[in-house]
């Protein structure tokens, strides 16, 4: 695990806010720009920070995975559209 660079409290807070909101890629980009670290090193550091934050403040993580529910909703719309088109053409 790489040693985290010296970050200001403001930088650490900005990374934390991005992680809380589910914007990990944005946080990785910001860390890379601020520190000059590579992609893997930055990701490893932010993974560790995210794990710490999830332990201390799990309620602050607002981004929920909605991929499953979006897929179901999309499938329902497709099926209902098909049924509607079929019934209109009959």
C-alpha positions as CSV (number, residue, x, y, z in Angstrom):
1,X,0.0,0.0,0.0
2,X,1.5,3.3,-1.0
3,X,2.0,6.0,1.6
4,X,-0.6,8.6,1.3
5,X,0.7,12.0,0.3
6,X,0.5,14.9,2.7
7,X,-3.0,16.3,2.1
8,X,-4.5,19.5,3.5
9,X,-7.6,19.1,5.5
10,X,-9.5,20.8,2.7
11,X,-8.2,18.2,0.1
12,X,-9.1,15.3,2.4
13,X,-12.6,16.7,2.9
14,X,-13.0,17.2,-0.8
15,X,-12.1,13.5,-1.4
16,X,-14.4,12.4,1.4
17,X,-17.3,14.4,-0.1
18,X,-16.7,12.9,-3.5
19,X,-16.7,9.4,-2.0
20,X,-19.8,10.1,0.0
21,X,-21.6,11.1,-3.2
22,X,-20.4,8.1,-5.1
23,X,-18.0,10.0,-7.3
24,X,-14.9,7.8,-6.8
25,X,-13.5,8.4,-10.3
26,X,-13.6,12.1,-9.7
27,X,-11.8,11.7,-6.4
28,X,-9.1,9.5,-8.0
29,X,-8.6,12.1,-10.7
30,X,-8.3,14.9,-8.1
31,X,-5.8,12.9,-6.0
32,X,-3.7,12.1,-9.1
33,X,-3.6,15.8,-10.0
34,X,-2.8,16.9,-6.4
35,X,-0.1,14.3,-5.7
36,X,1.3,13.1,-9.0
37,X,0.6,9.5,-8.0
38,X,-0.3,6.9,-10.6
39,X,-3.8,5.5,-11.1
40,X,-3.4,2.3,-9.1
41,X,-1.7,4.1,-6.1
42,X,-4.4,6.8,-6.1
43,X,-7.2,4.2,-6.3
44,X,-5.6,2.1,-3.5
45,X,-5.4,5.2,-1.2
46,X,-9.0,6.2,-1.9
47,X,-10.2,2.6,-1.4
48,X,-8.7,2.7,2.0
49,X,-10.1,6.1,2.8
50,X,-13.6,5.0,1.6
51,X,-13.4,1.9,3.9
52,X,-12.5,4.1,6.8
53,X,-15.3,6.6,6.0
54,X,-17.9,3.8,5.6
55,X,-16.9,2.5,9.1
56,X,-17.2,5.9,10.7
57,X,-20.1,7.5,8.7
58,X,-22.0,4.8,6.8
59,X,-25.1,7.0,6.7
60,X,-23.3,9.7,4.7
61,X,-23.0,7.5,1.6
62,X,-25.8,8.7,-0.6
63,X,-25.1,7.0,-3.9
64,X,-27.2,3.8,-4.2
65,X,-26.7,1.3,-7.0
66,X,-29.8,1.6,-9.2
67,X,-28.6,-0.4,-12.1
68,X,-30.8,-3.3,-11.2
69,X,-33.9,-1.3,-10.7
70,X,-33.3,0.7,-13.9
71,X,-32.9,-2.6,-15.9
72,X,-36.2,-3.8,-14.5
73,X,-38.0,-0.6,-15.2
74,X,-36.6,-0.6,-18.7
75,X,-37.7,-4.1,-19.3
76,X,-41.2,-3.4,-18.1
77,X,-41.5,-0.4,-20.4
78,X,-40.3,-2.5,-23.4
79,X,-42.8,-5.2,-22.6
80,X,-45.7,-2.8,-22.1
81,X,-44.8,-1.0,-25.3
82,X,-44.8,-4.3,-27.2
83,X,-48.2,-5.3,-25.7
84,X,-49.6,-1.9,-26.6
85,X,-48.3,-2.1,-30.2
86,X,-49.6,-5.7,-30.6
87,X,-53.0,-4.8,-29.3
88,X,-53.3,-1.7,-31.6
89,X,-52.3,-3.8,-34.7
90,X,-54.7,-6.6,-34.0
